[in-house]
Amino acid sequence: MRNIGRFSSLALAAALQHPLPRHRAVFQRALIVRSLVYWRLDVQYRTHTTKTFKYLAKYLAEFQATKDVFTTYRTSMATNSITHARTQELMIQLMAEEAIEYEERAACREALSPAQKEH
């Protein structure tokens, strides 16, 4: 499982291989994702020793120290509100379409003769 973390770190490093000088520090800090991946994998152990607790603390501290690099990608409250409103609109539209389909099927069933209903 640790290979997933290594692979994702390598993929991120390759994608950011030639950043502009002004972006280099941010990209280098983004590579700290591996600490979060390692922490997540290590925390799944069934038992822990002093050594594994030290690793967990180290990985979490590394991530906490640089997590602000991701704040630009957080959604704002406005974006969340728009998304929620649009989801509600789509749900209402879907329910209306299903109600129309149900009414059309009911009308078709009523239009059938008694002999046709039996088959």
N, C-alpha and C positions, 0 to 999 in steps of 0.2 A: 504493500500500500504506500510505503514511503516513496516509491518510484513515481507515483502519481504527482506527488509534491515536487519531486525533482524535475519531472517532465514539464509540469506547468511552469516552474521557475525558468527552465531553459527556454520554453516557448516564449514566455514573456521577455526574457533577455534577448532572444533572437529578434522578436518583433520590435524591440526598442534598441536595436544594435547601434544605430547611428543617429542619436537624438541631437537636436541643436544644443549648443553649449548652455543656453539658458534653461533648457529642459532636463539636462543630464542629472542634476541633483534630485529632481522629482522622480525621474524614472528609476534611479538607483534606489530611492526609498520605496518605490512601488514593488520592488523585488522582495520586500520584507513579507509579502504574502506567504512565502515559504514558511515563515515562523508560525503563522496561523494554521497552515496545513499540518505542520509537524505537531503543533499543540493538539489539534483535533485528533490526530492519529494516536498520539501518546495517551491522551485522556481516556481512550477506549480500553486500555489495559485492564485486566481483571484485578491485578494487585499492583501496588506501587512500592518502591523503595525510596530511600532518601535521594538517591541519584535521579530517579524518574521525576520526583517532585521538583528537584532543582532544574531539570530540563523543562518541565512544564512552566515553572516560574520564569525561566529565561526566555522561552518562546513567547509567553504572554507579555512580558515586559518589552520585548523587541517590537511586537505588534502594537502595543499601546503607545509606545514612543513615536510611532510613525503613522498611525491610523488616519491622521488628519489629511494625508495625501488623497484619501478617498472622499472627503467631504464635498468636493465639487461635483461628485456624481450622485449625491443624495437628491431625492425628489423633494421639492418644496411642498409646503402645505397647500399652496394654490394648485399645484399639479395634482396632488392627491385628491383635492376637492373636485377638480375637473374630471379626473378619472372615475371617481365615485359617481358623479352626476351622469356621465356618459354610460356607465354600466347600468345605472337605474333606468335610463332611457331605453337602452337596448333590451333590458328585461321586460319592460312594459310593452315594447313593440313586439317582442316574441310572444308574450302572453296574449296580446290582441290577435296576432296571426293564428295562434293555436285555437283561440275561441272561435274565430271565423271558420277555420277548418272543421271544428267540431259541429258548428251549426250547419255547415254545408253537408256533412255526412249525415246528420240527423234528418235534414230535409230530404236527402236521397233515400234514406231508409223509410220515411213516411210515404214517399211517392211510390214505393214498390207495392205491387198487389199482394194480397195474402198468400197466393200460390208461390210467388217469387221469394217471399220472406222465408218460406219453409226450406228452400234449397239454399 
